[in-house]
């Protein structure tokens, strides 16, 4: 009589409550293999297995859609930040008649290397430039020389 009650409880929890076999085993106090054996003997097992597979696919689709939307939002925010920076740069460049050497070096940092013996930026070798581009920008502090005070 007790075994029949356990079997009916296992099938009810699995097919009506849609609990996992491991959860049913903990709840009733039997082994997982016993629960699996009981469930697989039922004629509804294949249908339930297909139902759970489709539910899992749907949950996966929702999670994937949420992940993609979050990624798109992050890309939009990065793009907006870039546009703001471009607008600031354009505004600064359009109001100045002459651009300082330091400002030029800040916008074109890839063209310059730090001089090992001073705090200056020096134009990299092999870069073709116009006459108005500075070859050396003085009094720029190398970040590796700054000591952090904690």
TAHUQUI-V568685 format. One record per run of one state. SS is the DSSP state (h for helix, s for strand, l for the rest). FROM is the first residue (numbers start at 1). LEN is the number of residues. If there is no record, write none. Layout:
ss=[SS | SS]
from=[FROM | FROM]
len=[LEN | LEN]
//
This chain:
ss=[l | h | l | h | l | h | l | h | l | h | l | h | s | l | s | l | s | l | h | l]
from=[1 | 2 | 16 | 21 | 29 | 32 | 42 | 45 | 96 | 101 | 108 | 109 | 112 | 115 | 121 | 124 | 136 | 138 | 143 | 146]
len=[1 | 14 | 5 | 8 | 3 | 10 | 3 | 51 | 5 | 7 | 1 | 3 | 3 | 6 | 3 | 12 | 2 | 5 | 3 | 5]
//
